[in-house]
Amino acid sequence: MVGYQTHFQYFHPAAEPELARVKAVDGLGYKDIRCTLIPDEHMMRLFQKTLPKIGADFQARFARNKKALQYYADHERLADQTLNPRTRTAVFAKAWKAIVGADLPTDLHV
C-alpha cells in the first residue's frame, strides 16, 4: 500500500458550479479544491518515476503481510467503521508492531 498526500482535493471540472459554495474561504470553506483534469507535476512524478521504482517492493511487502493485515481487519475489527476510536488506535498499534516490528510512531495519527 502506498499513500500520497496531494494537499488538494481534486474534482472533475463539471462539478465546479456545485462546489462554488464550499470553495468560499470566508468561513469554513475549502480553499484546497481544484477542478481540473490536468494532474500537477508532483502527481505526474509519483506515477511516472516513484511508483515504478517502489512498486515491486511494496507489492512484495503487501504479499508478505497479507495474512496479518487480514487478521487485524477481520478478527481485531479494524475494518469495522463503528469501532471506538480509542480501541481502533490500540488495535492499530498492535497491528503496526506485528507488521512493521516497531512501536507506532507518536507522530502518526490513526
C-alpha positions, 0 to 999 in steps of 0.5 A, a space after each residue: 500500500 502506498 499513500 500520497 498526500 496531494 494537499 488538494 482535493 481534486 474534482 472533475 471540472 463539471 462539478 465546479 458550479 456545485 462546489 462554488 459554495 464550499 470553495 468560499 474561504 470566508 468561513 469554513 470553506 475549502 480553499 484546497 479544491 481544484 477542478 481540473 483534469 490536468 494532474 500537477 507535476 508532483 502527481 505526474 512524478 509519483 506515477 511516472 518515476 516513484 511508483 515504478 521504482 517502489 512498486 515491486 517492493 511494496 507489492 512484495 511487502 503487501 504479499 508478505 503481510 497479507 495474512 496479518 493485515 487480514 487478521 487485524 481487519 477481520 478478527 481485531 475489527 479494524 475494518 469495522 467503521 463503528 469501532 471506538 476510536 480509542 480501541 481502533 488506535 490500540 488495535 492499530 498499534 498492535 497491528 503496526 508492531 506485528 507488521 512493521 516490528 516497531 512501536 507506532 510512531 507518536 507522530 502518526 495519527 490513526 
